[in-house]
Amino acid sequence: MGQGVCGGRNCREHVSEVGPRRPSSGDDADCGNQEVDNGARACSNQKFKKLLLFSGNDYLSLSSHTTVSKAASKAALTHGMGPRGSALICGYINYHRLLESFLADLKNKEDCLLCPTGFSANMAVMTTLGNVVSLLAAGIKPLKDERVAIFSNVLNHASIIDGIHLADRQGSAEVFVYSHCDMSHLNALLSNCTMKKNVVVTDSMDGDYVPMCELAKLKKRYGFLVFIVAKKETWRRRAIWNLVQGFHALTGIPVTSPIISLVVGSEEKALQARWYLLKSGFHVTAIRPPTVP
C-alpha cells in the first residue's frame, strides 16, 4: 500500500504506487478535519496549515482579485480553455491577439508577440540575434567581423545566458561579459571591440537598476542596440519597495536593495531552517543562489 490520498502517512485512504514517491511539501502538513481551500478532495482525517509562500510572482495578489477572476471565468465560458495546443500548431484565439494589440498600444510599439514564459521570451530574443546573422550570411559561416558582439551583464538571468550560449554555438555571436552595472568596464570592452554589430544586454538578479544615464551616453558614442529585460515593471518594483520600507521601519535595519537576503551557512543548515520555518507556518524553499527577484 502506498501513502494516503492526502499525502499523510497515517491516512487510511491509500492508493497503490508503482514506484517510490518523492515527498512534496504537502507531506509536512498535519492531518485533521479541514477542507482544502481550492476545493480539492480531502480525506476525512485531513488537516492543513496555512503557509506563507515567498517563491511566487503574484506580488499584487491579482490571481485572487475578484475582477480578474470574473474576467477569467467569462473568457473561459466564451472561448473555452484555449486553442488546445501550442500557438505554433493551433494558432491563437481572439483574446491572445487582442492582448498583443493592447500591449503594443500601451508600450507605443508597432506590435507585440506573446511568449508562454519570460524564460522563453529571453531565449527567443537572444537566439534570434544569432539567426539574423546566419540568414544574412546566406548559410555560410560568418566571419568574425560579421558576427554580433553581445555584451552581457554578469548578473543577467539564466534565461538570457542560455539564449546567448545558443547564439554563440551557432557561430554567429561573440560574447563579452561585463561587471554588474559597471559602465567603465563596459566602456573598456566596447572600445576594444572591432565588430560593427553590437548589442548590450542588461538585467539584474539583485533587484537594482541599471545606470541609464551612463548607458545612454555609451549608446550615443558606440551606437549599439540596447536590450533591457524589464520583467519587474516600475510600478511593481515600487509596490515591493514600499513593503521593504515597512520592513525597515519595523526592524530598524537599513536596506539599500528591494531584495532582503537571508544568508545561511551550509546546505544542511538551510534545510534545517526550512523545516523549522515550515513548522511555524512559513513555507520557504531552500534554494541555491543566485535567486530570481
N, C-alpha and C positions, 0 to 999 in steps of 0.2 A: 504494500500500500504506500502511496505517496503522501505528501503533506496535504493539509486541509485546503479546501477551495479558497479560503480566505488567506492562505499563506501561513497560518499559525500551526505550530507543531502539535498542539493539543486539540485541534479542531477535529470533530467526529465525522464531518462530511469530507471524505477523502476521495481523491481521484488517482487512478493508476498512472505511473510515469514510465516512459520507455527508458530514459537515461537519467543521470544526475541532474538536479535542478539547481541552477545558480540562484542563491538567495538575493532577494531585492530588498529595498529599503522598507517595504511593507512587512517583511518578516520581523522587523524590530518592534512593530506595533503590538500592543496588548490585545487580547480578545475579551469581548464583553457583549453587551446588548445595545448597540447603537447602529444606526443606519449610515451608509456611505452617502456623503453629500451629493455626489454626482449621479446617484440613482443606481449604481451598480449593485448586483445581487450580493447580499451579505449572509454569512452563516448566522445561526440562531444565537451562538455564543460569541459573536464578533464585536470587537470594540476598537475604535481608532482614536488616536490622539490628534489634536490639531497641531500642525507643524508650520514653522515659518520657512519658506523656500526662498533662497537667495540666488539660485542659479538660473532663473528665468529672465526673459527680456520684456515682460509685461510691466514696465515701470509705472505706468499711469493706471493700471488695473482696467484697461479698456476691454479685456477679454470677458469681464463680468459686468460691464456697463450696460444698463438697461436698453439704451438707444441702439447700441451696437448689436446686442442680442436680438432685438426685434428686427433690425435691418437684415441680419444674417438669416433669421427664420423666414422672413419674407422672400429673400433671394432664393433660399433652398426650395420653398414651396413653388416658386415661379419657374425656376430654371433647373431644379434638381441639384445634384451634388457635383456638378462639373461635367466636362466632356468625356469622362470615363476613360481617360488615357492621357498620355503626355501631349503637350502642345505640338511637338514635332509630328506626332502621328494623327491626333484627333483635332488639332487646332484649338481655337479659343471659343468661349461663349461671349455673348454681347457684353456681359459685365466686365470681363477681362479687358476688352478693348476700350470700354468706357472709362475704366480706371486708368489705363495708359494715357488716354487723351486728357483726362482730368489732371493727372500728374504732370504731363507735358505743359499744360497751360499754367499750372501752379508754379512750375520752375521756369516758365518763359522759354521753353525749348521747342524745337520742331516736332519731336516725337519722343516716345518712351518705350522701353522694352522691359517687360516684367520677367524676372527670373525666380525660380522656386525658393532660393535661399540667397542670403548675402554672400555665402561662400562661393556658390556657383556664379554669381554675378561678377565677383572679383576675378575668379579664374577665367571667365569668359573674356573679360576685357584684356587681361594680360596675354592670353593665347592668341587673341585677335590681332594684337600688335605684331606678333610673330608671323601670323598668317598673311597679313597685308604685305610684309616684306617678301615673303615667299612667292606670293602672287605676282608682285612687281618684277621679281627675278625670273618669271616665266619657267619655273621648275628647275632652274639652275641654282646651285648653292650660292647665295650672295657673298660677295667679297666683304672683308671686314669693314671697310668704309661705307658699305651699302646697308649694313645691319642697323638695328635700332639700339641705341645706348639707353639702358634703363637704369636710372639712379634710384635706389630703393632705401627707404628709411630702415635702419637696423631693427626697429621695433614694429615693423609692419606686421599685419595679421597673417596667420598661417595660410589663409586662402590666397593672399597676394603672393606670398613666397612660393607656394606651389604653382601658381599660374606663371610666375616668372621662370621657374625651373623648366616648365613645359616649353615656354618660348625659347629658352636657352638651348634645350635639347633639339629643337627644330633647326638650330644653327642659324637663326635669323636675329638673334639678340645678344648683346654683350651686357653683362650685369655689373653694376658698381654699387657698393653698399656704403652709405654714409652714416655717421653717428647721429643719434636721435636728436632731432631739432637743431643740429649743428650746421648753420648756414656757412660758416667758414670752411668746414670740411667739404661740404657740397660744392662750394665755390672752387676749391682746390681741385676736386675731381673733374668739374666741368672745364676748367681752364686747361687741363692736361688731356682732354678728350679731343681726338681729331675727327670723330664721327659726326655727321651732319644731322642725323635724326635722333633727337634726344627727348627722353620722357622722364619726368621726375614724379615718383610715386610716394606719397606721404600718408601715413596713418599713425595712430597712437594706441599702444596697448596700455598706456598709463592714464588715459582719460584727460590728457592735457591738450594744448592747442599748438599748431604749427605757427611759427612767427611769420605771418602772412606778409607783412610789410617788407621784410628782408627777402622773402621768397619772391615777391613781385619784382623787386629790384633785380634779382638774379635772372628772372624770366625775361625782363626787358633787355638785359645785357646779352643773354645767350639765346633767347628765342626758343626755349624748349616747351614741350607740351606738359601741362601740369595735370596730374590725376590725383585728386584728393578724395579719400574714402570717407564719406560723411554718414557712417552707419548710425551714429548718435547725433541726430539733428540738434540745432542750437536750443530749441525750446525744450527738448527732452533733457539736455545737459543742465539747463537752468533748473528744471524741476529736481534733478538729482542733487545739484549743488545746494539747493535750499535745504534738502534733507541733511547734507553733510554739515551745513552751518548749524543746524539743530543739534547735531552730534557734538559740535564744538562747544555750543552753549551749555550742553548737558554735562560734558566731561571736563571742559577747560583745556582740552588737548588742542594745540594749534594744528590746523590742517591746511596743506598747500595744494592738495590734489583731490579731485572728486572721488578717488578710489582710496578707501581706508584698508590698509593691508594688515593682516594678522600673520606674523612670521612664527612658524613653529619649527623646532629643531629637526628631528628625524621623521622619517615616514611613519614609523611605529607610533611616535607621539602624536602625529597628525591624525592617525586613525583612532587613537585613544580619545583625543579631543573631540572628534566627530561623534563617538559613542556617547560621551558624557553630555554633549550638547543635545543629541537626539533624545536622551532621557529627560532633558529639561524642556523639550518641546521645540528645539531649533534643528531644522534639517540642513546641515552644512556639509556638502560633499568635499572630501579631502582630495584635492587635485594638485598636480604639479604645475609650477609656474612655467611660462608666463600665462596669466589668466586673461580672459577676454572681458573688457569692461562693458 
